[in-house]
Amino acid sequence: MSPPPVWRELRFGLEMRALLRDEHFRDPPEAPESRAVMLIPGFLTGDQSLRLLGSWLKRSGHRTRRAGMRLNVDCSEAAVTRLEQCLERFCEEQAEQAFIVGQSRGGTFARVLAVRRPDLVRGIVTLGSPTRAPFDVHPLVWIQGAALAALGSIGVPGVASHSCVTGSCCAGFARDLSAEFPSKVRFVSVYSRSDGIVDWRACLDPAARHVEVVSTHCGMSVHGEVFDIVSRALSPRLALRGVAAQAARAAPPPEAQGVDYA
C-alpha cells in the first residue's frame, strides 16, 4: 500500500526543505480578502504540525486560530464538542463565519463541524482526510490506534477508547461524518495517490471539489502547492477556477463527483 516508513520520512524531509527554500513561502502573496481560518491537526499530531501553514496564511493577511490540541488522540465526539466551542468563540471574536483547514483526522472533524454548524462555517479544506472511510488507513496506524485505545479503555484521560469505534459515544459523530453536506458551505478535498497513510480513494467525498497533489501524507502540511490550493479555496468563488485543471488530472468516479464551485 505504501513505501517503507524510512522512505516516507525522507520524502517528508525533502518536502519541508523544498518549502523553506521556496520564495513563494518566504514572501507569500497578499490575500485579496482576509479570512478567519481555524486549523485542525491530524491523528497523533498537535497544533505545531500546522505551524508553517498557519504562519504562511497569517503573513498572507488571514486571521488564524489553532485548535488547542497538543495531541489529537481523544474520543472523536469529545474532541468535536471542544472544537465547536472554540469555533464559536473564534467566530464571535471575528464577527464572521470561519473557514476550517483540517489535515487527516482533523479534516473529518472539519466536515462534522460544517454539518452541525453551517451558521459558523463558511468553508472547509481537508488535507488527506478519509471522510468517506475514516478507517481506511495504513496497518501501522491501526496498531498505534489500538495501543492508544487500550490506554483509553483503562481510564487514561483524553485518549479515545475501544468504545469510540463500537460503542454509542461516537455514534453521533459517525452519523454526521456521512450526513448530507450543507450546500452553501464550500468544500475542497486535497488528496495524493502517493499518500502512504490514507487510501486516497477515501478522500473523494461526494460533496467536495477534489484536487490531487503529489505528496506524502504528513508532507501536505509543508507542501507549497497545497498552500496555494488552500489560499485559492479561501478566496472568492471565481478563484477556484484556478484549481480546475489540477482536479481534472485524476477525476474521481462519476458517483463521487462533487459540487462545482467555479
MIKE-321493 format. One record per residue: residue number from 1; residue in three letters; x, y, z of N, C-alpha, C in turn. Coordinates in steps of 0.05 Angstrom, whole numbers. Each point is the difference from the previous one (the first is absolute). Example, Ala and Ser with C-alpha at 12.3 -4.5 7.8 and 13.67 -1.06 7.14 Angstrom:
2
ATOM  1  Ala  264  -114  156  -18  24  0  18  24  0
ATOM  2  Ser  -7  21  -14  16  24  1  -15  22  14
END
This chain:
262
ATOM  1  Met  16  -24  0  -16  24  0  17  25  0
ATOM  2  Ser  24  -1  12  16  24  3  29  -7  1
ATOM  3  Pro  18  20  -4  28  -5  2  8  -4  29
ATOM  4  Pro  24  -11  6  9  -4  27  0  26  16
ATOM  5  Pro  -4  -2  27  -1  24  17  25  18  -3
ATOM  6  Val  24  -12  -3  24  16  -2  0  17  -25
ATOM  7  Trp  -10  -12  -22  -2  15  -25  -20  23  2
ATOM  8  Arg  -23  -5  15  -20  21  3  12  23  16
ATOM  9  Glu  16  -6  21  13  21  16  19  16  -17
ATOM  10  Leu  15  -14  -18  19  14  -17  -15  19  -19
ATOM  11  Arg  -22  -10  -12  -17  16  -17  -10  25  15
ATOM  12  Phe  -9  -4  24  -11  23  16  22  21  4
ATOM  13  Gly  24  -10  7  22  19  4  7  16  -25
ATOM  14  Leu  -1  -13  -23  5  13  -25  -22  21  -6
ATOM  15  Glu  -25  -8  6  -23  19  -5  3  25  18
ATOM  16  Met  8  -4  25  3  23  18  23  18  -10
ATOM  17  Arg  22  -13  -8  23  16  -9  -8  16  -25
ATOM  18  Ala  -15  -12  -18  -8  14  -24  -18  24  7
ATOM  19  Leu  -18  -4  20  -17  22  8  16  23  11
ATOM  20  Leu  19  -6  18  15  22  13  17  15  -20
ATOM  21  Arg  7  -12  -23  16  13  -20  -17  14  -21
ATOM  22  Asp  -27  -4  2  -18  11  -20  -5  29  5
ATOM  23  Glu  5  17  -20  -4  29  3  -30  6  5
ATOM  24  His  -17  -17  -11  -29  4  4  -8  -3  29
ATOM  25  Phe  15  -18  15  -5  -3  28  12  23  16
ATOM  26  Arg  24  7  -7  14  22  16  -14  27  -4
ATOM  27  Asp  -11  4  -24  -13  26  -5  -28  -6  -12
ATOM  28  Pro  -19  -7  17  -27  -8  -11  -15  23  -12
ATOM  29  Pro  -15  -5  -21  -16  21  -12  -22  9  19
ATOM  30  Glu  -7  26  -2  -21  11  18  -27  -11  -8
ATOM  31  Ala  -15  -10  19  -27  -11  -5  -18  22  -10
ATOM  32  Pro  -17  -5  -20  -19  20  -9  -20  8  21
ATOM  33  Glu  -5  -17  19  -18  6  22  8  -16  24
ATOM  34  Ser  2  12  23  8  -13  25  -23  -18  9
ATOM  35  Arg  7  -25  7  -20  -20  10  8  -9  28
ATOM  36  Ala  -21  -8  15  4  -13  26  3  -30  -6
ATOM  37  Val  23  -12  9  7  -27  -7  7  -16  25
ATOM  38  Met  -13  -22  5  6  -18  22  15  -24  -11
ATOM  39  Leu  22  -8  14  17  -22  -10  -3  -24  20
ATOM  40  Ile  -5  -24  -11  -3  -24  17  20  -21  -9
ATOM  41  Pro  17  -9  18  21  -19  -8  -11  -28  -2
ATOM  42  Gly  18  -18  -10  -8  -28  -4  5  -18  24
ATOM  43  Phe  -7  -25  -3  4  -20  21  29  -2  8
ATOM  44  Leu  4  -2  27  27  -2  12  17  24  -4
ATOM  45  Thr  -11  22  -9  15  25  -2  -15  22  15
ATOM  46  Gly  13  23  3  -13  23  14  1  25  -17
ATOM  47  Asp  -7  22  12  -1  25  -14  26  7  -14
ATOM  48  Gln  23  -8  11  26  7  -11  4  -12  -28
ATOM  49  Ser  -15  -21  -7  4  -13  -26  -10  18  -23
ATOM  50  Leu  -18  19  7  -10  19  -21  11  28  5
ATOM  51  Arg  22  2  14  12  26  7  9  15  -25
ATOM  52  Leu  13  -14  -18  10  14  -24  -22  9  -18
ATOM  53  Leu  -21  -16  -3  -23  8  -16  -14  23  13
ATOM  54  Gly  -3  -1  27  -13  22  14  16  26  -3
ATOM  55  Ser  26  -2  2  17  24  -2  -2  12  -28
ATOM  56  Trp  0  -18  -20  -2  10  -28  -27  14  -5
ATOM  57  Leu  -22  -12  11  -26  13  -4  -1  26  15
ATOM  58  Lys  11  1  23  0  25  16  16  22  -14
ATOM  59  Arg  23  -7  -11  16  19  -15  -13  9  -26
ATOM  60  Ser  -19  -17  -10  -15  8  -24  -23  19  7
ATOM  61  Gly  -6  3  26  -21  19  8  -24  -13  12
ATOM  62  His  0  -27  3  -23  -13  12  3  0  31
ATOM  63  Arg  -22  -5  14  0  -1  29  -5  -29  8
ATOM  64  Thr  20  -12  13  -1  -28  6  -4  -6  30
ATOM  65  Arg  -11  -24  5  -4  -10  27  7  -29  1
ATOM  66  Arg  16  -7  20  7  -28  4  -23  -15  13
ATOM  67  Ala  1  -26  -2  -21  -17  11  3  -4  30
ATOM  68  Gly  23  6  11  5  -5  28  6  -29  7
ATOM  69  Met  13  -14  -19  6  -28  3  30  -5  3
ATOM  70  Arg  8  -11  22  28  -8  3  5  -27  -15
ATOM  71  Leu  -21  -17  1  2  -26  -14  -29  -8  -6
ATOM  72  Asn  -5  -5  -26  -27  -7  -9  -4  -30  3
ATOM  73  Val  -8  -8  25  -4  -29  6  -26  -5  15
ATOM  74  Asp  -15  21  6  -24  -3  17  -23  -12  -16
ATOM  75  Cys  -21  -8  15  -25  -9  -11  -10  20  -20
ATOM  76  Ser  -9  -9  -23  -8  19  -21  -23  18  9
ATOM  77  Glu  -20  -10  13  -22  17  9  9  20  20
ATOM  78  Ala  17  -8  19  9  19  20  17  22  -13
ATOM  79  Ala  17  -8  -19  18  19  -14  -17  20  -16
ATOM  80  Val  -20  -10  -14  -16  18  -17  -17  19  18
ATOM  81  Thr  -8  -9  23  -15  17  18  17  24  9
ATOM  82  Arg  25  -6  7  18  22  8  6  18  -24
ATOM  83  Leu  4  -12  -23  6  16  -24  -23  19  -7
ATOM  84  Glu  -25  -10  4  -23  17  -6  -1  24  19
ATOM  85  Gln  8  -4  25  1  22  19  21  20  -8
ATOM  86  Cys  23  -10  -9  22  17  -9  -8  15  -25
ATOM  87  Leu  -14  -13  -18  -9  12  -24  -20  22  6
ATOM  88  Glu  -18  -4  18  -20  20  8  14  25  10
ATOM  89  Arg  20  -3  17  14  23  11  15  15  -22
ATOM  90  Phe  13  -16  -17  15  13  -22  -18  16  -19
ATOM  91  Cys  -23  -11  -7  -18  14  -18  -12  25  14
ATOM  92  Glu  -4  -3  26  -11  24  14  21  22  1
ATOM  93  Glu  25  -8  5  22  20  1  3  14  -27
ATOM  94  Gln  -2  -16  -22  5  11  -27  -25  12  -13
ATOM  95  Ala  -23  -6  13  -26  10  -10  -5  -9  -29
ATOM  96  Glu  7  -25  -5  -5  -12  -26  2  -30  1
ATOM  97  Gln  -9  -13  -21  4  -29  -2  29  -6  -5
ATOM  98  Ala  9  -25  6  27  -7  -4  4  -22  -20
ATOM  99  Phe  23  -1  -12  8  -23  -16  15  -19  19
ATOM  100  Ile  -1  -26  -6  15  -20  16  18  -15  -19
ATOM  101  Val  25  -2  8  20  -17  -15  7  -23  19
ATOM  102  Gly  -5  -24  -8  6  -23  16  16  -21  -14
ATOM  103  Gln  21  -9  13  17  -21  -12  -8  -27  11
ATOM  104  Ser  -3  -20  -18  -5  -28  8  -24  -1  18
ATOM  105  Arg  3  -10  24  -23  -2  19  -12  27  5
ATOM  106  Gly  16  21  0  -10  27  4  -20  8  -22
ATOM  107  Gly  3  -11  -24  -19  6  -21  -26  -14  4
ATOM  108  Thr  0  -23  13  -26  -13  6  -14  16  21
ATOM  109  Phe  15  12  19  -13  18  20  -11  24  -14
ATOM  110  Ala  14  11  -19  -10  23  -14  -26  -5  -14
ATOM  111  Arg  -2  -24  -13  -25  -7  -14  -23  -1  20
ATOM  112  Val  4  -13  23  -21  -2  20  -8  27  10
ATOM  113  Leu  19  17  5  -6  27  9  -17  16  -20
ATOM  114  Ala  6  -4  -26  -15  14  -21  -29  -10  -1
ATOM  115  Val  -3  -26  4  -27  -12  0  -16  10  24
ATOM  116  Arg  13  2  23  -14  8  24  -4  30  3
ATOM  117  Arg  19  15  -10  -1  29  4  5  15  -26
ATOM  118  Pro  -17  -3  -20  4  15  -25  -3  30  4
ATOM  119  Asp  -12  8  23  -2  28  6  27  12  7
ATOM  120  Leu  20  -17  8  26  9  8  22  -5  -21
ATOM  121  Val  -6  -19  -19  21  -9  -18  -6  10  -29
ATOM  122  Arg  19  15  -10  -3  10  -28  10  -20  -20
ATOM  123  Gly  21  -16  8  10  -20  -18  21  -16  15
ATOM  124  Ile  6  -24  -12  21  -17  12  19  -9  -22
ATOM  125  Val  25  -4  8  20  -12  -18  12  -23  15
ATOM  126  Thr  -1  -24  -11  10  -24  13  25  -9  -14
ATOM  127  Leu  21  -8  15  25  -9  -11  5  -29  7
ATOM  128  Gly  -4  -17  -20  4  -29  4  -19  -11  21
ATOM  129  Ser  -25  9  0  -19  -8  20  -19  -22  -10
ATOM  130  Pro  -1  -23  12  -17  -22  -9  -29  3  9
ATOM  131  Thr  -13  20  -11  -27  6  9  -20  -21  -9
ATOM  132  Arg  6  -14  -21  -18  -21  -10  3  -26  15
ATOM  133  Ala  24  -6  11  6  -25  14  22  6  20
ATOM  134  Pro  -6  11  24  20  9  18  20  -21  10
ATOM  135  Phe  -6  -26  -4  18  -21  10  15  -12  -23
ATOM  136  Asp  -1  12  -24  15  -10  -23  29  11  1
ATOM  137  Val  15  -10  19  27  11  5  20  -23  1
ATOM  138  His  26  8  0  21  -20  1  -1  -17  25
ATOM  139  Pro  7  -26  -2  -1  -18  24  16  11  24
ATOM  140  Leu  22  14  -5  15  11  22  -16  20  16
ATOM  141  Val  -17  15  -13  -17  19  14  -21  -15  16
ATOM  142  Trp  -10  -22  -11  -18  -17  16  13  -10  26
ATOM  143  Ile  25  -9  -2  14  -10  23  4  22  21
ATOM  144  Gln  7  24  -9  3  23  18  -26  7  13
ATOM  145  Gly  -21  0  -16  -27  7  10  -9  -21  20
ATOM  146  Ala  5  -25  -5  -8  -21  19  14  2  27
ATOM  147  Ala  26  7  -2  16  4  25  -11  23  16
ATOM  148  Leu  -7  22  -13  -11  23  14  -28  -7  11
ATOM  149  Ala  -16  -14  -15  -27  -8  9  2  -17  25
ATOM  150  Ala  20  -17  2  4  -16  24  4  18  24
ATOM  151  Leu  16  21  -4  4  19  22  -26  14  8
ATOM  152  Gly  -15  9  -21  -25  13  5  -20  -18  14
ATOM  153  Ser  1  -26  -6  -19  -19  11  5  -5  30
ATOM  154  Ile  25  4  9  6  -4  28  -2  27  16
ATOM  155  Gly  -9  21  -14  -6  25  14  19  22  -3
ATOM  156  Val  20  -2  -18  18  23  -4  -15  23  -12
ATOM  157  Pro  -1  23  12  -16  22  -10  10  12  -26
ATOM  158  Gly  -19  10  -17  8  13  -24  9  -18  -22
ATOM  159  Val  -6  -26  2  8  -20  -20  -25  -16  -8
ATOM  160  Ala  -4  -3  -26  -23  -16  -9  2  -29  9
ATOM  161  Ser  -23  -13  5  0  -28  9  -12  -17  -22
ATOM  162  His  -1  -26  4  -11  -18  -20  -30  5  -4
ATOM  163  Ser  -13  11  20  -29  5  -2  -6  23  -20
ATOM  164  Cys  21  16  -6  -4  22  -19  -5  -11  -28
ATOM  165  Val  8  -25  -5  -4  -12  -26  -26  -16  0
ATOM  166  Thr  -4  -16  21  -22  -19  0  -23  9  18
ATOM  167  Gly  4  19  18  -21  8  18  -17  23  -9
ATOM  168  Ser  -14  12  18  -19  21  -7  12  28  3
ATOM  169  Cys  23  3  13  10  27  6  5  16  -25
ATOM  170  Cys  9  -13  -22  6  14  -24  -20  -5  -23
ATOM  171  Ala  -24  -11  7  -20  -6  -20  -9  25  -14
ATOM  172  Gly  -3  22  15  -8  25  -12  21  11  -19
ATOM  173  Phe  26  -4  7  21  9  -17  0  -15  -27
ATOM  174  Ala  -3  -27  2  0  -17  -24  -24  8  -18
ATOM  175  Arg  -22  6  13  -24  7  -16  5  26  -15
ATOM  176  Asp  11  20  14  4  26  -13  23  0  -20
ATOM  177  Leu  19  -18  3  22  -2  -19  -10  -9  -27
ATOM  178  Ser  -21  -17  0  -11  -9  -26  -26  14  -8
ATOM  179  Ala  -8  20  16  -25  14  -6  3  18  -25
ATOM  180  Glu  -22  8  -10  0  19  -23  14  25  7
ATOM  181  Phe  18  9  -17  16  24  6  -16  25  -7
ATOM  182  Pro  1  21  16  -14  25  -6  7  12  -27
ATOM  183  Ser  -20  5  -16  5  9  -28  14  28  -1
ATOM  184  Lys  -3  16  20  11  27  -1  28  2  12
ATOM  185  Val  10  -23  9  27  0  12  20  -11  -20
ATOM  186  Arg  21  15  -6  20  -9  -19  16  -24  11
ATOM  187  Phe  7  -19  -17  15  -24  9  20  -7  -21
ATOM  188  Val  26  2  7  21  -8  -18  16  -22  13
ATOM  189  Ser  3  -23  -13  15  -23  11  26  -4  -16
ATOM  190  Val  22  2  14  26  -4  -13  10  -28  6
ATOM  191  Tyr  9  -15  -20  8  -28  4  25  -6  -16
ATOM  192  Ser  13  -22  6  24  -9  -14  -1  -30  -4
ATOM  193  Arg  6  -9  -24  1  -29  -5  25  -11  13
ATOM  194  Ser  20  16  6  24  -9  14  -1  6  30
ATOM  195  Asp  -24  3  11  -4  7  28  15  -19  19
ATOM  196  Gly  -3  -26  -3  15  -19  17  -13  -6  27
ATOM  197  Ile  -18  16  9  -14  -4  26  -29  -5  -5
ATOM  198  Val  -13  17  -15  -29  -1  -5  -4  -10  -29
ATOM  199  Asp  -19  -17  -4  -8  -8  -27  -12  24  -14
ATOM  200  Trp  12  10  -21  -9  25  -13  -29  -1  -8
ATOM  201  Arg  -11  -23  -6  -28  -2  -9  -19  7  23
ATOM  202  Ala  10  -3  25  -17  7  23  -3  30  3
ATOM  203  Cys  16  15  -15  -1  30  2  -19  12  -20
ATOM  204  Leu  -11  -17  -18  -18  11  -22  -28  3  10
ATOM  205  Asp  -4  19  17  -27  5  11  -19  10  -22
ATOM  206  Pro  -24  -11  -2  -18  8  -21  -7  29  0
ATOM  207  Ala  2  13  23  -7  28  2  22  20  -7
ATOM  208  Ala  24  -11  -4  24  18  -2  9  4  -29
ATOM  209  Arg  15  22  -4  17  3  -23  26  -14  6
ATOM  210  His  9  -19  -17  23  -15  6  24  11  -15
ATOM  211  Val  23  2  14  24  10  -12  23  -19  7
ATOM  212  Glu  14  -10  -21  22  -18  5  27  14  1
ATOM  213  Val  17  -9  19  27  10  1  19  -25  2
ATOM  214  Val  25  4  -5  20  -21  4  14  5  26
ATOM  215  Ser  -7  -15  21  10  6  26  -2  -25  18
ATOM  216  Thr  16  -1  21  -5  -19  21  -23  10  17
ATOM  217  His  -10  -17  18  -22  7  18  7  24  18
ATOM  218  Cys  21  -3  15  9  21  18  10  24  -15
ATOM  219  Gly  11  -5  -24  12  21  -16  -19  21  -9
ATOM  220  Met  -27  -6  0  -19  20  -8  1  25  17
ATOM  221  Ser  9  -3  25  1  23  17  24  18  -6
ATOM  222  Val  18  -9  -18  24  16  -6  4  0  -31
ATOM  223  His  -21  1  -14  0  -3  -29  -9  26  -14
ATOM  224  Gly  18  12  -15  -6  26  -12  -26  0  -17
ATOM  225  Glu  -4  -21  -16  -24  -2  -17  -25  -2  17
ATOM  226  Val  2  -14  22  -23  -2  19  -6  28  11
ATOM  227  Phe  21  14  8  -5  27  10  -14  18  -20
ATOM  228  Asp  8  -3  -25  -13  16  -21  -30  -8  -3
ATOM  229  Ile  -5  -26  1  -28  -9  -3  -17  10  23
ATOM  230  Val  11  -1  25  -14  11  23  -6  29  -4
ATOM  231  Ser  20  15  -9  -4  29  -5  -22  5  -20
ATOM  232  Arg  -1  -15  -21  -20  4  -21  -28  -7  12
ATOM  233  Ala  -1  -21  16  -26  -8  11  -11  21  19
ATOM  234  Leu  17  16  12  -9  21  18  -8  25  -15
ATOM  235  Ser  7  2  -25  -6  23  -16  -28  -1  -11
ATOM  236  Pro  -10  22  -12  -26  0  -12  -4  -24  -19
ATOM  237  Arg  -25  -7  -5  -6  -25  -15  14  -2  -27
ATOM  238  Leu  2  22  -14  12  -2  -27  29  -9  1
ATOM  239  Ala  13  4  23  28  -9  2  3  -30  -2
ATOM  240  Leu  -21  -15  5  2  -29  -1  3  -10  -29
ATOM  241  Arg  -5  17  -19  5  -8  -28  29  -8  -3
ATOM  242  Gly  17  12  16  29  -6  -2  8  -28  6
ATOM  243  Val  -16  -15  16  7  -27  7  -15  -20  -17
ATOM  244  Ala  -16  9  -19  -16  -19  -16  18  -19  -16
ATOM  245  Ala  22  11  -12  17  -17  -15  14  -21  17
ATOM  246  Gln  7  7  24  12  -19  18  -19  -22  8
ATOM  247  Ala  -25  8  5  -20  -20  7  -6  -19  -23
ATOM  248  Ala  3  9  -24  -6  -16  -23  22  -21  -6
ATOM  249  Arg  23  3  13  22  -19  -5  -7  -28  9
ATOM  250  Ala  -17  -2  21  -8  -26  10  -29  1  10
ATOM  251  Ala  -18  5  -19  -28  3  7  -10  -26  13
ATOM  252  Pro  -15  3  22  -11  -23  14  -23  -13  -16
ATOM  253  Pro  -9  -23  8  -22  -13  -14  -24  19  0
ATOM  254  Pro  -17  -3  -21  -23  18  -3  -18  3  25
ATOM  255  Glu  -3  -23  14  -18  1  24  13  16  22
ATOM  256  Ala  26  5  -1  14  15  21  5  29  -7
ATOM  257  Gln  -9  9  -23  4  28  -8  -15  19  18
ATOM  258  Gly  14  21  7  -12  19  19  -11  24  -14
ATOM  259  Val  -8  20  17  -12  25  -10  22  16  -14
ATOM  260  Asp  -7  12  -23  19  16  -15  -4  29  9
ATOM  261  Tyr  19  10  17  -3  27  10  9  21  -19
ATOM  262  Ala  12  -8  -22  10  20  -19  -24  11  -16
END
